[in-house]
Amino acid sequence: MFVRAVEKRNPGSPTTYTYHRLMESYRTSRGPRQRTILNLGRLDLPKQEWKLLADRIEEILSGQLPLQPVAERIERLAGHYAPLVEQREGRRETPAVEQEQPEYRRVDLKSVEQHRGRTIGAEYVSVAYLRKLGMQRIFAEVGLSVSETQIAELLVIARLVHPGSERATGVWAEHASGVGELIGTQVKKLSHNALYRVSDRLYENKEQIEGLLRDKENGLFGLEEKVILYDLTNTYFEGTGAECDELQHGRSKEKRTDCPLMTVGLVIDEWGFAKHSEFFPGKVSEPGTLEVMLRKLGAIEGATVVIDAGIGTADNLAMLGEAGYHYVTVGRGPALAGDVDLAEGAVQIKAEGNNRVTGKLIKGESEWVLVCHSEQRGAKEQAMAAGFRRRFEEGLEMIRSSLTKKRGHKSYEQVLQRIGRLKERSHGIHQYYDIQIDRSGEVVTEIRYSYTQSERAEQRYSGRYYIRTSRSDLQETELWQLYITLTGVEDSFRSLKSELGLRPVYHRVERRIKGHLFITLLAYHVLNAIRHNLRTAGYRMRWSTLRDRLSTHIISTVTMNTEEGRRVHIRSTSRPEVFHRNIYRALGLGAGPLRRRMTEL
């Protein structure tokens, strides 16, 4: 092998461009000939080192160690080009018929080596379901080229299998994963800018992509959209957020009050399939987002919208009725149905282990209210209330003890400030206390407190909750089960954040921020389709657990020397273990992600 420089000039341009090729000489009946093994692009290497590079590539392909020390830059380039030669030169895929026939060779067992091991299991499942949802066709339909579609697939799969930044995605795809072989793209040639550009293109076509995905999922899984669930969450950003007006400080779900936020609104159905998403400013008013989401989602006649108490305001419930929707939401207190005695006429809704849920349906003025009591929830709330009381009283005692200390805070204004701050941290337990402050002038002499509202507190922390609905055709158990589906949104947000890398975000420009969020949502579409079929087959496990176990299915290259002096390179996946085969079977996939490839040099 040797390296040759080739000069090219574009028509009409005086500029000459120099490229390099890896060449090989071989003999024919008509004399020696030369052929191109690999186009190297522009080679940033002195001419006197070209032969050293060609020799080192040949040594790697033949499994030989260098006779002399090799410069780091040559070793790095040879390590880059040798796998490319292996993939292009002499490659042949063994047809299925040939695979059944034995092929015997005499080989040197001491020459057997294994290299370029990459994970393939989770990638195989993700690529298969991405294509099952028709994302390839959808990306092409919105105007992405073939190469852009492949990069878009890579971005979505990376978010599923190895969540991270675009830089981390490139490193993972090149050095740790076989995803490039699955989607048919050369990951070594990808730049960060190429990933960013495709991210921008995806977000530009967000509305159309979501609409096409919604139609595909409805047809593929027979979804009727009779129940839709809506909720919001937010994600935090590292940095100041000065370059994006929608990044605002607000109430962070992760308690990251030091970071700017962006709010994500998500509509899903009762099976967890996403219908529509919107990105809002970090401190948006939650109730005001519902009408925006429903307008963009489009009318679904007679559908029931399930929302939490923060969104279920009187105005929103009235708006839902006018738009032809039913609603199910949780109420804020006993004022909805009065003091209901659950000891008489209550229906047992759930009885599993130590958790027993009872409920009683009450007819209100314009809606039905299901008064529920959960024993497990009651025990939890009472334990929480006891902790709140203990910490609140300990705080009051600290303030009281400072009155007798030499340098303690004794002024009336200071004591009021300390009590006020203590109330802010009390989780609302302070409203059940009566606090009296005795003073002489501006100096506080005594603080007295008593737990006077114990009955009201017991009712608040009793394990009761109130479900409101405009539907009159539901029994207690049906209404409760419908409300419980709201936990599906919480599960979706949990997956987005902890398993798909929604947080944190390091981008600064608005389109890059929203592109990052949208790619995560596309990954969620694939994930929910996988989970839906696994649940149907009886498998219930977190994606992070499934992903880790599938990562033990790998693809690698085994090389060996033959008696004829040739070097055989076999690229194949490891034999799937029992767990791998069971998961693939449950998902309707074959046991082999890729066919065996054999190269002989």
N, C-alpha and C positions, 0 to 999 in steps of 0.2 A: 504494500500500500504506500501511496505517497500523496502529497498535497499539491494542487495546481492552482495558480491564480488565473482568473478569467476576467477580461475587461469587457465592459458593455457600455454602450452609449444609446440613449433614447433618441428616436428620430427627431430632428429639429433642435436638438440640444447639444451644445459643445462640451458639456460635462461628461467625463468618463468615470464610470463606477467600477470598482474592483470587488470581485467575489471570489470565494475559494471553494474548491471541491476536493473531496477525498476520492482518489482514483485507485485503480488496480490494473495491472498488466496481466494478460492471459494469452495462451497460445491457441491458434486455430489452424485449420488445414491450409489456410492462406497466409499464415504468418502471424506474428504477435499483434495483438490488439489491446486497446485500453478502453476502460469503461468507468462511468461514474458510479461510485458506491453511495455517496451522500453529499448533498449540497450543504456546505458549512456556513454559508452566509459570509459576512465580513469577519475575517479572522484577525484579531488583534494580537499578532505574534510575529516576532522577527523571522525572516525567511530561513535563517540557519537553524531554527528550531522546528520547522515544519516536519522534517523527517522524524525527529524525536517524537512529535505528537502522533504521526501515523504509526510508528512502531509501537508506541504505548497502547494505542487503540487496538492494534492487532494482538498484543499480548493479553489485554483484558478479554478479548473475544475468545482467545485460545486457552484462557485460564492459566497463563504463565505469570510468574513473578518477574519484575524487572531485574536485569543483571546488575544495573548500576542505579544509584539514587536518582530519582526523577524530580525535577523542579515542581514546586507546588502548583504553579499556574498550568503546567502541562498535565499534571495528574488530574487537576480539576476539569480541564477541557476534555481530556480523554474519558473521564468518568461520565461526562455529559453526552459525548457523541457515541460511545460504544453501545449503549442500549438502543439508540436510534438506528444504528447499523443493524443490530440484532433484529429489530422489528421490520426493517425494510429488505435486508439482503437475504435472499434465499428462503424467505418465510413461506410456509405453506400450512394452511389449516387442514387438519385431517378430517375428511368427510366422515359422516356417521357410519357409512358402510365399512370404510377402512378401519374405523376404530374397533370394530368387532373382530377384525383379522389380526392375529399376532404378528409382530414385526421384531425379529430377533437380530441383535447386533452383538459383536464381541467388543466389550468396552473395558477400559482400565478403571477398576473400581476406586483406585486411589486418586483418580482425577475428578471424581464426582464432587461438585460444589453446588450450593444453593445460594441464590442472591436475589435482590430486588423483591423482597417480601413486602406485600401491601395488603391492607385490610380490604375485604370485598363483600362481606355478609350484609351489613347494614346498608351499604351502598346499593347492593343488588336489589334489596327489598324496596328501597326508596326510589330508585330509577324505575323499577317495574311499575310502581303505583303512580309515580308522576306521569308516566306515559299512559297508564290505565285511565287517568283523569283527562287525557287528551291535551296536556300542557304543551307538548311539541306543536301540535296543530294550532292551538290557541296563540302561541307566541308567533307563529308564522302568519296567522290571520291578522294580527295587529301590526304586521309590518316588519318583524325582526327577520334578518337574514339567517342563513343556515348556521354560520359561525356564531352570530349573536344568540341564536336559539340554544346552541350547545353551551355557551357561556352562561345563559340564563338557567339552564338545567343545572350546571355546576354550582351556581350560587344558591339555588334552592336546596340541592342535595347537601351541600356543605352546611347549610343552616340546620338541617336535620341530623347529620352525622357528626359534624365537628363545628359547632357554633363559634363564630369569631369574626374578626374584622376581615376586610378584603385581603389585606396582606397575609393574615393567618390562613385564609382560604387557599391562597396560592401556594404557600409552603406545604400545607397539608395535602393538597391535591398532587403535588409533585413528589413529595418524599414519604408519604405515609399511606396513601390511598390508591386503590385501583379504579377510582371513579372515571378517570380519563379513558380507560379501556372500555368501560361500560357505555359511555355516551359517545365515544368515537372522536374525541378531540385531543390535541397535543397540548397537555397542560404545561409543558416546559416553556412554551412560547408565549404564554399569557402574561401580560403586564397588568399592573394594578389599575392603570388608566382604562384598559379594556374592560375590566370588571366594573369600574365606576360608570363607564359609558352605558353598559348594558343595564346597570341598576337604574340609571336615569331613564332609559327607554321603557323599562318596566313600569316605573311610577307614572310616566307620561300617559300610559295606556291602562291605568289602574281600573277605571270604571268599566271599560270594555272587557278586560281580562276577568274581573270578578263576575260580570254578567254571564260570560261564556262558561265559566267554571260552575256557576250556580245551575245553569241549564244542563250541563253535562252530569253533574252529581244528581240532580233530580231524576234524570232519565236512567242513570246507571244503577242507582240504589232505590228507585221507586219512592222518592220523597214527595210528600203532599203539602208540606208547609202549613199544617193546620195549627201548629203551635210555634211561636217564635219568641226567643228570649233576648233581652237587651240589657247590657250593662256596660260600665266604663271602668277603665283602669288607667294608670299613668306609668310612665317609665322615666328614669332620670338620666341626665347627661353629664358627662365629665367635662368641665370647662365652664366658661361664663355664659355661653349662649347668646352673646351679644350680636352675632350675625344672623340670628333667626328670631323674628318678633314673636313667634308662637311659643318659644321656649320661655316659660315663666315660672317663678317660684310659687309654690302652692303646697297643698297637703299631700305629701308623698306617701304612697302606699307602703314603701319600704323604709319610711322614717328618714329619708335622705333630704332633710329640709335645707341642706347646704347646696343642693344641686337644682338647676332649672329642670322643669318637667315639660312633657308633652302628653296629652291625654289621648287614649285610643278607645273609640267606641266600637263595639262588635255586636252584630246580630247573628244568632245561631238558631238552628231548629232543635227539636227535642233530642235528636241523635247526635248533636254536636257539630253538624256541618255549617260552616260559615256562609252567611248569605250576603252580608255587606259590612264594610268597615269604613270608619271615618277617623281622621286625625284632627284633634281640637287643641286650642291653646292650653297651657298647663293649668291655669286656674279658671277654666270654663265652668259655668254654672251647669251642673248635671241635668236638672230638669229641662233646661232649654235645648238640650241636644236631641231629645226624643223625636220631636216633630221633623227635624232635619233628616234624621235617619230613616224615618218611615216614608218621608216624601221621596227620598232617593231609592229606597228599597222597592217602591211601587206597591200599589194596592193588592192585598191578598184578602179577598172577600171572606168574611166570617172567621178570620184567624183570631186566635187568642194570644195576646201579648203578655208575657210574664216579665215583671220588672220589680226592682226592690223598692224599699220605702223612700229612698232619696230621690228617685225619679217619679214615683207614683203620687205626685201632687194633685190637688183638686183640678187645676187647670189641665194637666196632662190627661187625667182620667176622663174629663169632659171632652177633650179633643179626640181621644180614642173612640168614644161613643159616637161622635159626629162623623168620624171617618169610617164607621162600620166595623170597628174592631171590638172584641171582648177583651177584658183585662183580668189578670190575677196579680195581686201585689200583697205585700205584708203591711199590716197596719202599725201605727206607732203606739197604741196603748188601749186600755180597757174602755176608753170613752166611746169606742166604736160600737160596743155591744153591751155596755153596762157591766154590772157585777154578776157574772154568769156562774151558776152552781153546776160544776162538772160532775158532781156526785150523782146527779139524777139526769138521765136521758143522754149521757155521753156515749159515743160509739168508740170501740177500740179500733184504732187505725193501724197500729203496728205493734208487734210483740216479738222482739228478737233479743235473746239474752237478757241483760239487765236493763234494756231500754224498752219502755212501754209508752206508747203515744195514744192519747185519747182525744176526742174532739166532739164539739157540738155545733151544729149549724144554726145560725140565728138570722132571721129575716130583718134587715135594716130598712131604712126609709127608701133607698134607691139601689140597694145592693145586698148581697148575702155576705155574712161574716162567719168564718169558721174559727171558733175559739179552741185552740189546741193546748194540750199540756204534755210535756215530755219529761219523764222521770229523770232521764240521764241529763237532759239540759237543765232541769231544776237543781240537781245535785251540783252541777258545774257552776251555775250562777250563784248558788248559795256559798260555795267555796270562794268564788271571786269576790262576792260582797263582804265576806269575813276578812279577806285580805285587804280590801279597800278600807274597811272600818279600822283595822289594826294600824295600817300605815297613816291614816288620817288622824287617829287619836294620838299616835306616837309623835306626829308633827305638832299637834296642839300642845302636847306635854313639853316638847322642846321649846316652843314659844313661851309657855308658862314658866318654865324653869329659868329662862333668861331674865325674868323679872326680878329674881333674887340674886343674880350675879352682879359683880361689881361693874363690869363693862357690858352687860347685856342690854339688848334693845328694850327700852321702857317707854319711849314716847308713843303717844296714841297713834300718830301717823305711821310710824315704823311698824307698830304691831298690826295695824290694819293692812299694810302692804304685805307683811309676811303671811297673814291669814289668807289674804286674797290669792297669793301665789300658791299656797297650800291647796286652796279650793280648786285652782286650775288643774292641779295634778291629782285630784281625788276621784276622777272618773265618775263624777256626779253624786258620790255618796254624801257630800256635804249638805245636800238639800234636805236630808233626813235628820239633821242636827239643829239644835237651838244653842247658839253661842252668845254668851253675855260677857261684856267687858266692863269692869269697874275701873274708874280712874279718879284721880285727884288732880284737877286742872288738866294739864297735857301729859301727865304721867299715869300710865296704867298700873293699877295695884293688884288686880286679880283677873283671871280668865276662867269662866265657868262654862261648861258645855254638857249637854245631855242628848241622848239618842231618843228623840221624842216621836219620830214618825216611823216607828218600827213596823206597824201594820202595813203602811204604804210601801215601805222598803221590801217587806216580805212578798207583797204582791208583785212588785217590780222584778224581783229576783226569784220568782217561783217556778220558772220554766214554762210560763205561758207565752203564747204568741198568737197573733190575730191575722188571718188570711182573708183578704177582701176580693170579691169577684163580682162581675156583672152577669155571670152565667147562672141561670136558675136550674139548669138541667143536670148539675153535678151532685153526687152524693159526697159524704164526708171524705171517704177514702180517695175517691177520684180527684177531688179538689186538692187534697193534701199532696197526692202524688204529682199533680200538675205543678204545684208550687215548688216541690222538691227538685224539679227539673232545672230550676234556676241555679242549682249548684253546678250544672253543666257549664255555665259561663265561667264560674270560678275555676273549674277544672281546666277550661280552655286557657284562661289567663295564666294559670299556674304553669301549663305546658309552654306557653309562649315565653314566659319569663325564665323559668328554670331549665327547660329542656331545649329551647330553640333560640336562645340568645337574644331575646328582645331587649334586655338590659345588661349592662349600661350601654349607652351609645356614645361614641367618641367623635362623630362627625360634627361639623360646624355649620355647613351650608344647608339650607332648608331642603333642597331637592335630594341631597344625599341622606339627610336624616329620614325623610319620608320614604326614600328608596329602601333604606335599611329596614324600616318597620314593615313595608309592604312585602319584601322578600320573606321576612319572618312569617307573615300571614299566609303567603303562598306555601311555605313549608308546613304550616298548620293544616292546610287543606289536604296535603299528602298524608300527614300523620293521622288525621282523623279517619281518612279512608282505610288506612292500615288497621287502626284500632277497631273500627267498626267491624271489619271482617274477622279480626281475631276474637272479638267478643262473641260474634256469632258462632265461632268454632269452639268457644269455651275457654279462651285464654284471656286472663285479666292481669296485666302487669304494666308497670310504668314503662314509657318509651326509653327512658335512660337505662333501665335494667335490660330491656330487650336489646337495645343498641350495644351495650357492653358485651352481652353474651354472643351476639352475632359477629362481633369484631374478631372472634377467634377463628372465623372462616376466612382464609387468606388466599392470595394468589402469589406465586413465586416462580422463579426460573431455576431449573436444574440443568447444569451443564456437565458434559463428560467427554472424554476422548475415545474415539473408536480405534479399532485395530488398523484401519486404513489411514490413520493419521488425520482424520477429520474431527471437528469439534461440534457436538450436537447440543443445541439449546432447546429445552422443552419448557414452554410457558404454560402452566396449568394451575387450576385451583386445588386446594387441599380437599381431601374427601370430607364431605359434610358429616358432622356428628349427628347423633340421634336428635338432639334439640334443634339443630339447624334444619334437618329434614322435616321435622314436625311443624316448625313454623312456616317453612316454604310450602308445605302441603296445605296448611290451614289458609294460606294466602293465595292458593291456586297457582303456585310457581313451581317450575322444575327445580331439580336438585343442583343443577350445574349452571352457575351464572355465566360462564364463558367456555367456549370450546377450546380444546387443547391446541396449541400452536407449536410447531417444531421447525427449527432452523438448523441447517447444517452448513458449516463453513470449513 
